[in-house]
Amino acid sequence: MVTAITEGIKISVDTVYQDEYSNPEKEHFMFAYQITVENLTEYTIQLMRRQWFIFDSNGTQREVEGEGVVGLQPVIESGESYSYVSGCNLTTDIGSMSGSYLMHRMADDIDFTVNIPEFQLIVPYRLN
């Protein structure tokens, strides 16, 4: 698990290789990741947007940007957390992701950016 704290918001990421949804012969490697967003501030926040940078070990880079996460723009109260699971496919067996969330602080209508720490996407047999 990797974690980072930005502006009082803690982001934790766990990943798992999805063997049953992958097809290495066709250069298709599927990974799932779970992200937990913990609000360590005294304010209520809302996750408005996300931006991802996805790197494949063949040098390919993709950018994904849009509203919310998994179709939602969750509101996270002070001291609370929000978790979700999503997925990413690669054309190689090693890659990584990093990015950011645009958060909105409800009390004073301030938007701020929270970093998502870089995490590795590695097929387990590559670790042996």
NUDO-868365 format. One line per field, with one value per residue (C-alpha): chain; residue number from 1; x, y, z. Coordinates in Angstrom, 3 decimals. Example, Ala and Ser with C-alpha at 12.3 -4.5 7.8 and 13.67 -1.06 7.14 Angstrom:
BEGIN
kette	A; A
nr	1; 2
u	12.300; 13.670
v	-4.500; -1.060
w	7.800; 7.140
***
This chain:
BEGIN
kette	A; A; A; A; A; A; A; A; A; A; A; A; A; A; A; A; A; A; A; A; A; A; A; A; A; A; A; A; A; A; A; A; A; A; A; A; A; A; A; A; A; A; A; A; A; A; A; A; A; A; A; A; A; A; A; A; A; A; A; A; A; A; A; A; A; A; A; A; A; A; A; A; A; A; A; A; A; A; A; A; A; A; A; A; A; A; A; A; A; A; A; A; A; A; A; A; A; A; A; A; A; A; A; A; A; A; A; A; A; A; A; A; A; A; A; A; A; A; A; A; A; A; A; A; A; A; A; A
nr	1; 2; 3; 4; 5; 6; 7; 8; 9; 10; 11; 12; 13; 14; 15; 16; 17; 18; 19; 20; 21; 22; 23; 24; 25; 26; 27; 28; 29; 30; 31; 32; 33; 34; 35; 36; 37; 38; 39; 40; 41; 42; 43; 44; 45; 46; 47; 48; 49; 50; 51; 52; 53; 54; 55; 56; 57; 58; 59; 60; 61; 62; 63; 64; 65; 66; 67; 68; 69; 70; 71; 72; 73; 74; 75; 76; 77; 78; 79; 80; 81; 82; 83; 84; 85; 86; 87; 88; 89; 90; 91; 92; 93; 94; 95; 96; 97; 98; 99; 100; 101; 102; 103; 104; 105; 106; 107; 108; 109; 110; 111; 112; 113; 114; 115; 116; 117; 118; 119; 120; 121; 122; 123; 124; 125; 126; 127; 128
u	0.000; 1.196; -0.052; 0.340; -1.149; -1.861; -3.716; -4.889; -6.326; -4.764; -4.832; -4.053; -3.841; -3.862; -3.533; -4.166; -3.507; -6.692; -5.481; -9.008; -9.549; -6.096; -4.800; -0.986; -0.869; -2.905; -0.960; -3.890; -3.077; -5.870; -5.340; -7.755; -6.966; -8.707; -8.365; -9.258; -9.631; -9.418; -10.435; -8.065; -9.202; -11.902; -13.899; -16.375; -14.989; -16.298; -14.253; -15.074; -12.662; -9.839; -6.818; -4.737; -1.414; -1.043; 2.370; 3.048; 6.587; 6.693; 6.835; 3.132; 1.501; -2.222; -4.091; -7.615; -9.520; -13.117; -15.751; -15.725; -14.767; -16.747; -19.600; -19.816; -18.683; -18.592; -18.894; -16.501; -17.118; -14.312; -12.735; -14.510; -13.213; -14.449; -13.203; -13.802; -12.447; -11.665; -9.496; -6.833; -5.640; -2.074; -0.475; 2.594; 3.026; 4.562; 3.293; 2.298; -0.331; -0.335; -2.575; -4.635; -8.110; -9.750; -11.444; -13.961; -14.036; -17.710; -17.327; -15.666; -16.092; -12.333; -11.066; -7.728; -5.693; -4.746; -1.943; -2.511; 0.837; 2.414; 1.679; 3.024; 1.004; 3.072; 2.055; 3.089; 5.376; 7.578; 8.382; 10.073
v	0.000; 3.499; 6.609; 10.379; 13.322; 16.634; 19.539; 17.197; 14.608; 11.132; 8.980; 5.243; 2.857; -0.963; -2.839; -6.375; -8.088; -9.459; -12.718; -13.837; -10.672; -10.606; -12.165; -11.882; -13.486; -10.525; -7.951; -7.304; -7.029; -5.971; -4.488; -3.393; -0.713; 0.371; 3.976; 5.274; 9.031; 10.063; 13.559; 14.522; 18.169; 19.883; 20.690; 18.786; 18.236; 16.967; 15.101; 16.939; 15.687; 13.257; 13.258; 10.148; 9.566; 5.922; 4.631; 1.364; -0.088; 0.103; 3.911; 4.554; 7.216; 7.938; 10.690; 10.233; 13.203; 13.737; 14.375; 12.442; 8.807; 5.730; 8.032; 9.804; 13.062; 11.905; 14.277; 13.332; 14.728; 15.678; 12.514; 10.264; 8.291; 7.140; 4.056; 2.824; 0.207; 0.759; -0.821; -0.168; -2.193; -2.161; -3.627; -4.748; -6.590; -3.594; -0.042; 2.665; 5.290; 8.646; 11.662; 14.107; 14.907; 18.305; 18.762; 21.374; 22.634; 23.224; 25.795; 28.490; 27.326; 26.775; 24.267; 22.554; 19.751; 16.521; 14.333; 10.641; 8.950; 6.945; 3.237; 0.271; -2.156; -5.337; -8.855; -11.118; -13.388; -10.359; -10.090; -13.526
w	0.000; -0.797; 0.983; 0.772; 2.638; 0.892; 2.538; 5.315; 2.914; 3.112; -0.010; 0.314; -2.643; -2.813; -6.104; -7.320; -10.653; -12.248; -13.797; -14.757; -16.849; -18.426; -21.629; -21.799; -25.272; -26.557; -24.501; -22.147; -18.439; -16.073; -12.617; -9.908; -7.386; -4.211; -3.102; 0.333; 0.799; 4.472; 5.501; 8.333; 8.281; 10.318; 7.166; 4.998; 1.494; -1.835; -4.437; -7.681; -10.382; -10.985; -13.286; -13.920; -15.627; -16.653; -17.699; -19.523; -19.479; -23.292; -22.993; -23.592; -21.425; -21.142; -19.364; -18.013; -16.626; -15.619; -12.995; -9.735; -9.280; -10.384; -11.358; -7.995; -6.412; -2.792; 0.153; 2.960; 6.434; 8.807; 10.253; 7.731; 4.750; 1.361; -0.514; -4.029; -6.409; -10.062; -12.724; -15.310; -18.274; -19.609; -22.717; -20.720; -17.434; -15.603; -15.297; -12.877; -12.170; -10.418; -10.455; -8.470; -7.205; -7.274; -3.903; -2.821; 0.757; 1.536; 4.357; 2.250; -1.380; -1.826; -4.412; -3.860; -5.399; -3.611; -4.967; -5.613; -4.933; -7.729; -7.425; -9.345; -11.439; -11.686; -12.660; -9.722; -11.781; -12.547; -8.833; -8.683
***
